[in-house]
Amino acid sequence: MTIGRPFQLHLGHGEVLPGLHLPGGPLVVVDDPEFGLASQADTVEDLLAGYGHGHITWLDGGDENGPTP
């Protein structure tokens, strides 16, 4: 059972945050794992806009449309 698609959010200043795109739901980014703080957005575009237009690396090798077959 898959709980979502893991990704990394690369911010403009070099920080990399872990994230997960939940099936049929939001994208969640862990902002501060020490304190358990996270943010979510409904779309990739909204997520990127909220973080200053960084970029996402999908850990399954695909793009925002899904994993590479």
C-alpha positions as CSV (number, residue, x, y, z in Angstrom):
1,M,0.0,0.0,0.0
2,T,1.4,3.4,-1.0
3,I,0.7,6.3,1.2
4,G,1.9,8.9,-1.4
5,R,4.6,10.0,-3.8
6,P,7.7,11.2,-2.0
7,F,9.6,14.3,-3.3
8,Q,12.2,16.9,-2.3
9,L,11.5,20.6,-2.5
10,H,14.6,22.5,-3.5
11,L,14.5,26.1,-2.3
12,G,16.3,29.0,-3.9
13,H,18.8,29.4,-1.1
14,G,19.9,25.8,-1.3
15,E,17.8,24.2,1.5
16,V,16.0,20.9,0.6
17,L,12.8,19.9,2.3
18,P,11.2,16.4,2.3
19,G,7.6,16.1,1.1
20,L,4.8,13.7,0.2
21,H,2.0,14.1,-2.3
22,L,-0.9,12.3,-0.8
23,P,-3.2,10.3,-3.2
24,G,-6.0,12.5,-4.5
25,G,-5.0,15.1,-1.9
26,P,-2.5,17.8,-1.0
27,L,1.2,18.0,-1.1
28,V,2.8,18.1,2.3
29,V,6.2,19.5,3.1
30,V,8.1,19.0,6.4
31,D,9.4,22.5,7.3
32,D,10.9,21.6,10.6
33,P,11.1,17.9,11.5
34,E,12.5,18.7,15.0
35,F,9.2,20.4,16.0
36,G,6.9,18.5,13.6
37,L,6.0,21.6,11.6
38,A,4.7,21.1,8.1
39,S,2.9,23.0,5.3
40,Q,0.5,21.8,2.6
41,A,-0.8,23.0,-0.7
42,D,-3.4,21.7,-3.1
43,T,-1.3,21.9,-6.2
44,V,2.3,21.8,-7.2
45,E,2.0,25.4,-8.5
46,D,0.6,26.6,-5.2
47,L,3.4,24.8,-3.3
48,L,6.1,26.3,-5.4
49,A,4.6,29.8,-5.2
50,G,4.5,29.6,-1.4
51,Y,8.2,28.8,-1.3
52,G,9.5,31.4,-3.7
53,H,9.4,29.2,-6.8
54,G,11.9,26.5,-6.0
55,H,11.7,23.2,-7.8
56,I,10.6,19.7,-7.0
57,T,12.5,16.4,-7.5
58,W,10.2,13.4,-7.5
59,L,11.9,10.5,-5.8
60,D,10.2,7.9,-8.0
61,G,11.9,9.4,-11.1
62,G,8.6,10.8,-12.6
63,D,7.2,14.2,-12.9
64,E,4.1,15.9,-11.5
65,N,1.9,13.7,-13.7
66,G,3.2,10.5,-12.2
67,P,6.0,8.1,-11.9
68,T,8.1,7.0,-14.9
69,P,6.8,3.7,-16.2
